[in-house]
Amino acid sequence: MIQNEKPAIKYIFITGGVTSSLGKGIAASSLGLLLKCRGLRVMLQKLDPYINVDPGTMNPYQHGEVYVLNDGSETDLDLGHYERFIGVNLSSVNNVTSGQVYERVITRERRGDYLGATVQVIPHITNEIKTRIRMASEVKDGVDVVITEIGGTVGDIESLPFLEAIRQMGIDEGRGNVLFIHLTYVPYLKAAEELKTKPTQHSVKALREIGIQPDILLCRSQKELTKDVKNKIALFCNVPPEAVIEDLDCDTIYEVPLLFHDEMLDNLVIHYLNLWCKDLDLSEWEKIVHRIKNPSKEATIGICGKYIHIKDAYKSIIESFVHAGIENDCRVNIEWISSEDVKKYGPEKYLKDIDGLLIPGGFGERGIEGKIEAVQYVRENMIPFFGICLGMQCATIEYARNVCSIPDANSLEFDQTTANPVIHLMEDQKKITQKGGTMRLGAYPCILKPDTIAAKAYGVDEISERHRHRYEFNNEFREILKNEGMSLSGVSPDGSLVEIIEVPGHPWYLGVQFHPELQSRPDKAHPLFREFVKAGLEYRERQSGSKSKKSEKVKSVE
C-alpha cells in the first residue's frame, strides 16, 4: 500500500429471498451495531425499488410508518432501526428509491447531459444507483463500511436494476471490498416435522442467475438449524458451512446482534473484508437486552388510533416505549384501542384500566371524534395523557369544546366550514398544491417554558425535534385557551408557533406538535416517553393503593 493512501471503503449488500418481511432491516442494523462495537465507522442505507419518490404519500396500511429525518426526508421505517441501532442521525442519501433514480436520470436527459445517447437501464440507471450507494460513504467523519439493504425480494421485476447495480459494484470495487449477504427463510413443516431448505436453494439460484453469488446466508427460521441442515444449505448454495448463519425469532429485536455474534457473523465479515478493528465489546448492549427481558415493574399504556391493525404504522412509538421501559425498569404493555370503537361504545370500556393514554399522529377525519372523547375521559379522570402531532391537535379541540365552552371547535382538516378552527392550515401551506414532500418536515427548534412538565423532562430550555404536519394551533385562540388554564409550554423561537400544550393540575398531561418517537434510542430513551411511562407507573401505584384502602374498609365493615 502506498504511504498515506486512503483505505478502501468496504461495501456490504443485504438482499432478501423467499418472502418479504423477513427482517432485512433488523439484520442490517444488527450487523452495523456489531461492526460499530468493534470501533469501525459504519453507515447504513436502504434501496427501495418502488417508483414513489419517497413513502410520504403512501397509506400506512401499505408501508407502515413514514420515518422523518433531521433534514426533512420522508423515508422507509427501516431507517428508524438504523438510527436506533448505530446511534447515527441519517440523511436523504441513506434512502434511495427507484422514483428518485429515474427522476434524476430523466432530468439529466432533458438537460442534455448524456450527449445524445440513448438512455437505458444499463448503464444510465445502474450508474445512478451506484453513485447513490457511494454517496452514503461521503460523510464528514468518514466511513469504513457501508451496509446497503436492497428492498423487496429477489425475483421482483422492479428490483432488477438495483441487483444489477450491486453486481457491478462487486466488479468495480474489487474482490475483498464487497460482500453479499442473502437473507432467506427456512420453513418448518409441522406435518413432516422437518425444516425445508428448498425455498432457500431456489432463492439463491435466482440470485446466482442474476450474477450474484452470496458470500453469507442468513437463514430466518422458527426452529434451530441442525448441523445437517446447515451442511445441506451450504452444499447446494455454494457457500462454506460456517457462512450459513442461523437467524432465529427472538423475544426482542435488540437480541438479534447477540444471536448473530454467537453465530460468528461479525468474525466472518471481518475475515472476508480483511478489516482491521478492535475486539468486540457488547457489554452495554447486553445490559440493555437484560433490562428489556427482566423488568421488575409493568404498566399498561393505551394507544388510541385508526391504524391499530397494522402495528408498523406506529413502529417508532412501540420502540420508544421499549426504551422508556428500560430506563424505568418496566415492561410497557400496549393496549391497542380503535378510535372508531371508542366513539361507538364509549371511552370507559377501553380506558378505565389503562395507566396512560397516547394518541399518535395521523391524517384524515376518520376516527377523530373517538380520539377527542378518549382525551376528555383521561383528562377528567386524571389518567396520564400524551398526544403526538394529531394527538396534540385532538387535545386542543377537546379542551376548547369542553373547558372553553366552544362546542363547535374543530380543525379545518376535518371541517372546512367550522366557525371556530382552533387548528388551522399553516400559513406557508395555503398555496401548496402538491402532496409529496411539502409538509413542515424535519428538525426545528422549540423554546420551553420554565417549570413545566416538558422543561423538567428535557432539563434544558431549548430543544430540537422532528416535525411532519400541515396544520397547527391557531394563534387566534391562544388567549382563550390560556385564560381557561391551558399552558402553552413550548413555542418556536420567534413565538409564532405553539409546539407543546399542557394542563396544569393534571398529574401528567402533555401534547406535542412534533414526533419525539423519532429520536428515542435504546441506550437513551426520549425524555417525554421516559417521563410519561414514569407517570403511568405512579398512576398505577395510586390506583393500587386506592383499591387496597377500599378493600380494607370493606373488611372492617364486615
N, C-alpha and C positions, 0 to 999 in steps of 0.2 A: 504493500500500500504506500502510495506517495505520502510523504510527511504533510500533515495538516489537511489531508484530503477528507472531505466530509463523508462520514459513514453513510452507506446506502440505507434508505428508508425501506423497511420491511412491510409487505402488504399481505394481509390475511383476508381471504374471501370466504364467507359462510353462505352456502346455498342450502336449499331445503327440498326434500322429496317426499313422495308417497301422499302426503296430505298437508294442508295448511294448518296454522295454529299449533305447530309443534313446539314453538318456543325458540325460534332463531334469535329473537331479540334478547331473551334471557341468556342464551348460550353465548352470544357475542359480548354481552355485558359482563358475564361471569369470567370469561377468558380475559377481557380487558382488566378486570379487577386483579386477577392473578398476576398478570404481567406488570400492572402498576405496583403491586405489593412487592415486586422484585426490583423496583427502582426504575422501571422503564417509563418513558413518556408515551402515553397511549392516546389515540384518537379513534373514535367510533363514528361510523357513517351508515346511513340506510339508503339503498337504491330502491325506489318504488316504481313498478312497471306501469301503473295506471296513467291515463292520459291527462287527468286533472293536474293542473299546475301545482296544487297543494291540496290537502284534505279539508281546507277551511269551509268549503261549501257542501261537504258530504254529510249525509244523515248519520248520526251516531249509531243507528242500528246496523249500518253497513261497515263502519270503520272505527267504531269506538270513539274515545275522546280525541280532541284536537289538542296537541301539546304545543304550547306557545313558548318561544324562546325569548331571551332578553332583547334581541334585535327585532322582535315582532314577527318572526317567521312562524307560520302555522305548519306544524309538522306531524309526522306519524307518532303514535303513542310510544313506540319503541325508543324514541329519543328520551322519553322520561326515564326509562330503565337505564339508558346510557348515562344520563346525568346523575342518577341516584347511585349507581354502582361505582363510577370512577370519579365522581365529585368534580366534574368539569362543566362549566357553562358553555353550551354549544351554540352554533350559529347556522345561518342558512346553508352553508356549504356541507353541513352534515346530513341533510336530507335532500336527495335528488330524485326527481320524478321524470317519467317519460315526457310529461307535458312541458317541463322546464327545458329538457334537452331539445325537443322538436321546436319549441318556441324560439330558442336561441339559434338553432341551425337555419330556420326559415327567415329569421330576422337578418342573419348574415347573408343569406342567399339574396334577399331583396336589396341588400346594400351593395351587392356585387363582390363580396369578399372571396368568392370561390372562382373568380376569373373565368366565368362562362362554363365551368364544369357541370356535368350532370350530377346533381346532388343525390346521393344514395345512402342507404343504411350503412354500408361499408364502402368508403372509410369515414364518411362525414358524421353520421350519428355515433358510431363507435368511438371515433376520435374525441367527440364532445364528451362522451361518457368518461373516457379515460382522463380527460382534462379535469372533469369534476372530481374524480377519485383523487387525483394528485393534489387538488386544491385543499383537500382535508388535511394534508400534511403541512400546509403553509401557514402555520400559526406563529405567533410572536415568540413563544418559548421553545419552539422546535418540537419535533415528533420523532420517536424511534420506530413506532409501529402504528400502522393504520389498519383497523379491523372494519371491513365493509360487509354489511349484510345485504344480500340480494332478496328483495321481497318476492312473494309468490312461490310457486312450486316448479321444479324442473319439468318441462313438458308444456308449460303455458306458452302460448304464442307470443304474448306481449313481453315476456321476459327474455326472449331470444337475443335481442340486441345487447342487453346487459351481460348475458352469459358469453356472448362473442367478445365483448369488450374485455372482460376479465381473462378470457382465454388469451387474448392478445397481450394483456399485461404480463402474463406469465412468460411470454417471449421477450417483450420489451425490457422488463426489469432484470431478467436473467435468473438462472437457477440459483436457489438459495435465498432469493429475495422475495419470493411469492409462495404462499401456502394456501392450498384449497382444503377447506373443511366442509363436509357434507352432512347435514342433519337428516336422519331418516326415522322411520317408525318400524319397530319390530313388534307386531301384534301378538297377543296371547289368545289362542283359540281354546276356549273352555271345553268344547266338545272333544277336541283332540288332545287336550291337556298338554299343549306344547307351544313354544314360541315359533313363529313362522318368519323365515329370513327372505322369502321370495320377493316381497314388496321392496325390501332394501336392494336386493340384487337387480331388480328391474329399474329402480331409480338410479342406481349407479350406472347401469347400462345406458340409460337415456343421457346421462351427463357425459359419459365417455363418447357417445355418438356425436356430441357437440364439440368434442375435442378436449374435454377437461377430465383428467384423472385425479380424483380426490386423494389427498395425502392422509387425511384422518377422517374417520367416520364417527359421528356422534349418534348413538342408537337410542332413541327415546323408547321406553318400554315401561310397562307396569310391573314386570317381573324381572328378576335378576338374570343377566345373560350368563349362561354356563360357559365353561371353557370350550366345550364342543361347539356351542352356538357361535362364539366369537371366532373360533378357527374356521368354521364353515363360511361365515361372512367374509373373513379375510381372504380365504381361498378364492371365492367367486367374485370378489370385488377388487382383487389385485392390490391389497394393502397388507402390511405385516400385522399379525395378531395383536400386538401392543398398540396399534393405531385404531383398533376398534374400541371405542370408549362408551361405556355404559352411561346412559342419561335417564336415571330413574325418576319417577314422580317423588317430590319432596313435600314436607309439611309446609315449608315456606320457600319462596323463590330465592331468599338470601342464603339458603343452604346449598344451592347449586354449585357455587365456587368451591365449597369444601368437598363436594362429591367429585367434581372434576379433578381437583388436586389429588384425591385418593386414587383416581384412575390414571394419574401421572400425565394429564393433558398438558399442563404448563411445561413440564420437562420435555415432552415430545416437541412442542412448538419451539422451545429454546434450542433444542438439538437440530431440528430441521432448518431453522433460520440462522443458526450459528450466532445467537445473541449473547453478548456479554452483559451479565447482570448480577445482582446480589442474591443472596439466599432469600427464600420466601419467608415472610412474617405475616401470618394470618391471625395473630393473637387477638387483635382488636375486632376483627370480623367474627371470630369465634365467640367473643363475648356478646356481640350483637345477636347472633343466632341463638345463643343460650338464653338471653333475656326474652327473646320472642317466644321460645318454646317452653319457658319455665317461669311465667309471671306469678306473682303472689296475690294479685287482685284482678278483678274484672269489672267492666262497665258495659252497659248496652246503649249504643247510640243509634237513633233512628235517622235514616236518610230518606227524605221525602222528595221524590222526583217523578218524572214520567218515563224515564228510560231504564227503570229498575230491572227489566228483564234482560238487559244487556249490560252486564257489570263493567265491561271495558269502557263504557261511556263515562264511568267515574273512577277509572284506574288510578289516577294520581291521588284522589281523595282517599281511596281504600288504602293505598300505601302510606299516606300521611298519617292515617290512624294507627298503622303498624308502628311507624316511627314514634308517634306520641305515646303509644303503649310502652315502647322500650324505655322511654325516659320517666314514665310513671309507674314502671314495674307492673304493668296491667295488660290484660288481654281485652281488646276492644271488640265486643260482639256487635256486628252491624245488623240492625233490623231494617229490612228494605220495605218501604211504605209507598204505595202508589198514591199520588196526589189526587187522582180521579176517584179512588176508593174512599179517601178522606172526605171528599165532597159528597159522595153517595151515601156513606154510612155514618159520618160524623167523626171528629178527631179523637174523641175519648177512647174509642175502641182500639185505636192504634198507638196512642201516645201516653196512656195512663201508666204504663210500666217501664217506659224508657228513662234513661238517666241524662239524656240530652238529645236535642234535635238539630240536624244540619239540613239546610235547604241549599242544594248546589246550583250551579249555573245552568242555563238552558235558553231556548228560544221558543217563541210561539205562545199562543193563547191557551192551548190545551193543558188542562190540569192546574191552571193558575189559581182559580178560586179555592181549590182544595189546599194549596200551599198557604194561601192567605189565612184560611181557617186554622191550619196547623200552627202558624205563627201566633195567632191570637190565643190559642189554647195554652201554648207553653209560656207565653208572656204572662197570662193571667194566673197560671198555676206555678209560676216561679221555677220552671224547668229550664236548665241552661239551653241557650239558643245561639246558633252560629249560621249566619246567612252569607253565602258567597255569590257575588255578581247578581244574578236574577234573584237569589235568596235575599240579598240586601234590599232589592227593589220591592219584593213582596212584603218585607217587613215595613218599609216606608209607607206602602199603600195601606197595610193593615193598621198602622199607628194613626195615619191620617183619618181613616174611616172611623175607628173605634175609640180613639182618645181625643182627636181634634174635632170630632163631630162633622166630618166631611164625607157623608155616606157614598157619594159617587166618585170619590178619589180613585184614580186609576193611572195606568201607564198608556201613553199614546201608542205603544206597541200593541196593546190589546184592545184599545177603544179609541179610535181616531176622533170621536165626537165628544169625548168627555170634557166637561167644563172645568174640571179640576185635575189636570195632568201633573201629579206630584212627581212622576217620572216622565221625562220627555226626550226627544231626539237631541243628541249633542249638536251644537251649532255647526261644527265643521263636517257633520254628516248629512246635512239637509240637502245639499246639491249633488250628493253621490248617487249614481245610478247602478254602477257595477257592484256585485256582491262580494267577489273574491278579493281577499287581502285589503279591504277598505275600512275595516273597523278600527277602533282605537286598540292598537296591538303593541305588545312588548312592555318593557320595564319603564316605569315612571316614578318619580319621587313623590313622597307624601310627608307632610308635617303633622306630628302627633300632638294632641292637646295634653298637657301635663296631668298627672294623677287620674288617668283614665285606665280602663281595662287594657286598651291597646298599648298605651305608653308603658304600663307596668310589665306587660308581656314581653315587649321588644327590648325594654331597658335603654332605649335611645329616643331622641326627639325627631329624627328623620329617617325614613325607610325608603326602600325601592322595591316595588312589586310589579308583577306582570299582569297586563290587562287584556281583555278580549270582549269588547262590547260596543254598542252604538248608542244606547240610551243611558241617561244619567239622572241623578237627583235634580229636580227643578228648583233653582235658587229662589224663585218667586214664593216658595212655600217654606223657606228656611226659618223665618221668624215665627211663623205659625207653629211649626213643629217644635222649635226650641222653647217657645213660651209654654208649651204643654209638656215639657220635661225631657224631650229628646236631646241627647248630646251629640253634636257633630264633632267627633273626636279625632278625625283625620281629614285633612284637606290638601289640595295641591299647593305647591309653594306660593303661587300667586293668589291663593284663596278662592279661585273661581270654581273649583270642582270639589264636591263632597265625596270623600273616599271611604269614610268609616262612620257608622252611626252606633250609638249605644243608648241604653235606657238605664239611667242611674236608679239605684234602689233595687234593681233586679240582681239576683246572685251572679248571673253571667249572661249578658245579652249583647251580642255584637254582630253587625252586618258590615261586610266589606265589598267595595265595588270591584276589587281585583281578585286574582286567583292565587291565594297563598299556597295551595297544594302543589303548585309547580316549582316551588323552591324548598320543599321538605326533603330531607336526606336521612338515611338510616342511622348515620352517626351524629346527626344533628336535626332533631325534629323541628318543624316550623313552630315558632313561639306561640302562635294563635292556636294551632292544633294541640300543642302541649298543654296550654292553659285551659282549653276547652275540655279536654279529657280529664284534667285535674278537677275542674269544676263538676264534671259528671260524677266523678268518684265521691266528691264531697256531698253532692246531692243524694247519691245512693246511700251514703253513710247516715245522712239526716233522716232519710226515709226509713232506713232500718231501725234507727233509734226511736223514731216516732211509732213504728209498728210494735217495737218491744215494750214501750210505755203503755200502749193501748192493751197489749196482751197481759201485762202485769196488772193493769187496772181491772180487767175482766176477771182475772183470777182472784183478786182481793174482794171483789163483789160476791163472787161465788162462795 
